[in-house]
Amino acid sequence: MSPEAWRADLRFAVDSFLPRDRSFSDAARARFRAAVGALADSADRLSNEEMTVGLARAVALAENAHTRLYLVRNRSEVRRLPVRIWWFADGPFVVRAQPGYEALLGARLLRICGRPLDEVRRAVRPLYSGSGAWADYMAAYTMTSPEVLAGVRICPAGAAPTFAFVDRAGRRGERTLEPLPLRRSTDATEAWWDLAPAHPGVQGPWVSALAADSAALPLYLRDPVHQYWARYLPRDRTLYVQYNRAGDQAGMESFRAFGRRLLAQADSLRPAKIVFDLRFNTGGNFYVAEGVLRRLAALARERHARLFVITGPATFSAGIFHVAQLRQFGGATLVGEGPGDAAEFWAEGGNLLMPRSRLTLHYGNWMHSYARVKPSAEREFRYMDLYVDRITPEIRTPLTSRDYFAGRDPALDAILRQR
């Protein structure tokens, strides 16, 4: 990308993207224009990586998680390293690695290119909006991209990053990681897949920190490939449902068909508890499950079953809608970790392909508001309204690295202890 090519894309961002996005306040709109102007003025001396992350930072000034520059999650436009990390309650740990890097499995990261992890975290945090939980979720991507690390000036451009770590035996070490080939794709890639040994991921083969023995895995990691499934736990009189993506799964029974079976099962078994696990649901089409979940909430009330919803950092967009829905119509108790966004956000919208870089911008133009007290005055643009007192957990169960590597699920454990 030449400086002039970048300036053409920046003009496109101001002229075509900014007018479409409703999430920017007047002040944020002014900051965006100023940030883009500064990038245009600096295009002769900044690298491609610096220009790219500079634009991502400018877009994130909307302070709306759906308003973003696609780089590493919804689109793959940059390279990744041969390890995958998860930011647990006690820090970032390697949960998956390519052959040759197995010694890093279970290791806690200390530094990247000699910079402390807190500094790295602060550097990548402004690239995407959203809650602190969502920032950590997105850090699993950005901290494992050499282009992003170069763009935020954590690592030198063109150099293989070095990771300093403490392994599971307590030994300190340092390893240089050679980037994987660029895999440009328009398919979404979810960081939570890397927690589950049974998920193939992309650009494999991968070796997981946990054994792929489903019987030894906690329930929430046993079936990451199916978007929706259920299991009855007779000893606890608990019906557990996991819903990992809002929508019908290609090649599988529709969610409506699954929902009919689920409702019949809940009606006949009369469980004492119903657990709806949304901790990995990053969104999609909320209309697909909306009717089934309303009936499930009503059934729980009629049968006096306690309804619980599990949330986590990857609970986002339509996933948050379903949290609010089950809270409002079923009186669900929320358990787990905070979701990836607030109770009011701008979504829907669409994608714009920039003419020169071919990078994709996403804008939001309709509001989702689930808060009981409505903070925004822009009622005419409301797409979906619910009225709940909270979308954050009442029973907080942070997932630590110790829990994960020991195969424990503190969220479900806490639910099963409830009387």
N, C-alpha and C positions, 0 to 999 in steps of 0.2 A: 504494500500500500504506500503510494507516494503521499507527500503532504497535501497535495491538491485533491487526491482521491479521498483522504480523510476529511478534508474541509467540505467536500461535496456531501459526504455522509452526515456530517454534523449539521449542515444546512437542512438536510432531509429530516433529521431528528427534530429540529426546531419547527420546520414548516409543516411536516406531515404527521409526526408522532405527537408532539406536544398538544396541538389543538384537539386531538382525539381523546386524550386521556383526561378524565374528570377528577382523578385523585389528587392532583397537584393543587394546593392552596395558592392564592395569589403570591404569597411570599416564597413558597417553594418553586413556583413557576419562574419567578425572577432569579432565584438561586440557580435553577437549571440553565437558564439562558446565560448567566454569568459563567457558570462552570463550562458550558459548551464553548462559549467565546474564548475562555482562557485556553482550552484545548486547541482550538483553531489557531490561536496566536502562537502556541508552542509546538505545532505539528512538525516544524522543521527540525526540531531537536529531540523530540520524544520518540521512543521506539514503538513498534507496532503493539507490543505487549502493554506498554504504558498508556498508549492511546485507547486500547481496548478496555482496560480496567478503569481508566479515567471516565470513559463513557458510561460504564456500568455504575460507577459512583454517582454520576450526574443523574442517571435514571432513578437510582435509589433515593434521591432527594425527595421524591414523592412521598416517602414514608408509607408506602403501600406495597405489600409483598407481592401482589399480582402484577405490579408495574415493574418490568425488569428487562434486562438485556440477557437473552439466552446464550449461555456459554457451556454449561456442564451438566445440566439436569434435564430440562425439556428438549434441549438440542445438545449435541456434542460438537463443539467447535474448537476445542483445545485438547492437547494431549493429557494423559493421566500417568501417574507413576504405578509401579507394579505392586503396590500395597493399598489396602483399604482400611480406613480408620473409622472409629465411632467415638463421639465425645460423650463419655459417661459422666455421671454426677461427680466422679473423682478425677476427671481428666480424659485426654485423648489416648486411645489404645489401638494397636493394630489388631484387626479382627480377621483379616483375610490377606493372603499374599500369593504371588505367583511362585512356581517352582524356582528354587534357587534363593528365595528370600524367606524361607520358612523359619529361619532363626529369629525373625522379627515378630512372629505370631505371639500375641499376648503381651508384647512390649509396650511400655508407656513412653510416649514421645516427650522429649525434654527440649530439644532445639531443632530448628530447621535452618540449614546454612549458617549455623552458629548463633542464631537469634532465638531467644527464649520463646516458648510457646505462647505466653500471654501477649508478647509483642506481635507474633504472627497472627494471633486471633484478632488483635486490634486492627491490624493492617487489612485483613480480609473482611472484617465485619461490615464496613460501609458499602460493599459491593451489592448487597441485597437488603431490602427492608424486611420487616416482620418482627416477631417476638424474639427474645433472647434465645428461646428454645429453637426457633427456626434458624437463627444465626448459627448456632452450633451444628444444626443439621446441614446447612449449606457449607459450613467450614469443612465438613467431611469431603466435599468435592474440591473446593478452592485450594485447600491445603495440600491436595495431592495432584495439582496441576502445575507443571514447571512454567508454563506461560503466565499463569496467574501469579505465581510466586515471583517471577521476574518483573511482572507489571507493577506489583506493589513494592518492589525493591527489597524483597527479603533475600532472594537469590540472584546471582548474576545471570543475565540473559545468555542462553546457549550452553550453560553449564549444567551438568547433572546434579540435582540437589543432594545434600547430605543430611541424614537424619541421625541425631543423637538420641539415645534411648536407654531405658533400664529394662532388661528382659525379665521374664517371670521368675528367674532364679535370683534376681537382685543384682545381676552383673551389668555394668555400664558398657556401652559400646557406641560405635558410629559406623554408619553404612552409607555409601553412595548409591543412589537409585537411578538406574538408567530408564528414561521415559519409554513408555510403550509407543508404538506407532500411532499416528493420528487416526482416529476412527470417527470420521465425520458422519453424523447420523441425525435424523429428525425424530428418532424414537426416544421416549423418556427413559431415564435410568434413575432408579431409586437407591439412595444410600442405604436404606434399611435392609435391602436384599443381602448386603454383606454380613449382616448378623446371623443369617440363616444358612447353615451348611448345605441344605438341600436346594437352594436356589442357584442356578447355573451362572447368573450374572452375565456380564458381557466381557469380551476379550479374554476369555479363559485360556487354559485351565486355571482354577483357583484352588488354593489349599486354605481351609478354614481353621480358626483357632479351636472350634468345637468339633467333636467327632460327628459324623453324619448319621449316627445311630438314632433314629427317630424316637425309639423307646426311652432313650436317656435324655432327650431334649425336653425343655419345658414346652407346654402346650402351644404357646404363642409362636414358637419357631418350627413347629413340626410340619406345617403345610404352607410354605410361602408361595407356592406356584399357583394355588387356587385363590381367586379373589374373594370367594365367600364359601364358608363351610361351617359346620356345627358339630358339637360333640356333647353328649350327655354324660355327666359325672354322677353315677348313681349313689355313691357313698355320701356325696355332699348335696345330693338332690339339686344339682346346678346344671343348667343348660348354658353352654358356652358357645358363642357365635363370634367368628372372626370375619371382618369385612374390610379387605385391604385395598379396594379400589372401587369408587362409586361408578357403577355401570355394569353392563352385561359382559361376561368374559367370552371372547371369541372361541368357538368350537366347544363350548360347554353349555349346560342348561342355562336358561335365562335366569336372572335374579328373581323374576316373578314366579317361575316354577319352583326355584329353591325356596322362595318365601312361602309358597303354599305348603310345602312340606314342613318348613320350620314352624309355621303357625299351627299346623295339625299336631306336630310333635309337642309343642308347648302346651297345647290344649289337653292332649291325652296324658302326658307325663306329669302335669301339674307340679313343675319344679318349685322349690322354695326360693330359688334365685335364678335370675336370667342375667348373664354377663354378655354385653355387646362390646367386643374389642375393636376399637377404632384407632389404636395407637399407630398403625401404619397406613391409615387411609389419607392419602395426600390429595384426594379430590376426584373430580370427574363430573358425571352427570347425576345430580342429586335427585332428579325426578324418578330415576329408575327404582330406587328403594323407598321413596317417600311414603307411598301408600302402605307398603308392607310394614314399615317401621311404626306408622301410626297405629295400625292394627295390633302390632306386637306390644306397643305401649299400653293400649286399651286392654289387651288380654292380661298383661301383667297386673294391672289395677283390679280387674275383675276376679282374677285368681289369687289375689293377695300375694303375688310373688314379688320379691324385692328385685328391683331392676338396677343394674350397675353398668356404667360405661367406663371403659379404660381409654385414656388419652395419652399422648406422648408428643415429642418434638415434631414428628412427621404427620400429626393430625392437622389437616390443612384444608381450606376451601370447602368443598362439599363434605369433607369429613367433619368439619366444624359445624356445618349445618345439621348433620345428623346428631351430633352431640347435643346441640340446642334443641332439636326436635324431641329427642328422647327425654331430655330434662323437662321440657315444657309439658309434653303430653303423657309422660310416664312417671314423672317425679324421680328420674334416675339419680342415683348417687354417683358422682364423678370420682374416679380413682386414677392414680398414676402420676404422670408428669404434665407440665403445662403444654398446651397445644401450640401450633406454629404461628398463630395469628390472634388478633383481638376479636371482640364480638361484633365489630363493625369494620367492614373493609369494602373496597371497590374491586369488582371482578368482571366476569364476562368479557366484553371487549373483543380484541382480536390481535393478530400478528401483522407486523410490517417488516418486509425484507428490505434492508438498506441496499442501495443500488451498487455500491462499489465493493464494500467488504463482504456483502452477502450475509451479514449477521442479522439476527432477528430481534426486533423490539416487540414487547407485548404491552398493550395499554388496557386499562380498565375503564369502563364507562357506566356500570350499573352498581348500585350499592346493595350490599347485604348487611342487614342490621338485626342483630339477635339480642341486643341489650334491652333490659327492661326500661332503663332510662336512655332515651335516644340522644346521643351526643351531637349528631349532625342535623343541620337544618335543611339539607338538600333532599327533601321528601319526594320531590317529583321524579327523582332518579332512582328511587328504591325499587329493587328487583325482588327482594325477598325480605319479609319481616317475621321475626319471632320475638318473644318477650320473656327472657329468662334472667334470673338473678346472677348467673355465673356460667362460664364455660371452662373454668379452671378447677382442678381437683379439690374436693373437700378432704379426701384422704390422699395425702401426698406420699408416693412411694418411689423415690428416685432410684433409677437403675444404676447401680455401681458396677465397676469392672469385676469386683469380687462376686457379686450376684451372677453376672453374666457367665463368667468362666466356671462357676460352680453349677451352672444349669438351673438357677433359681429364677422365679418370676415373682418379685415382691408385690406386684399389683394384684395378681390373682390370689396369691397367698393371703394378702390382707382382706380380700373379699371373702374368701372361704372361712376366715376367722370371725367374720361378722355374725352376730346372733340376732 
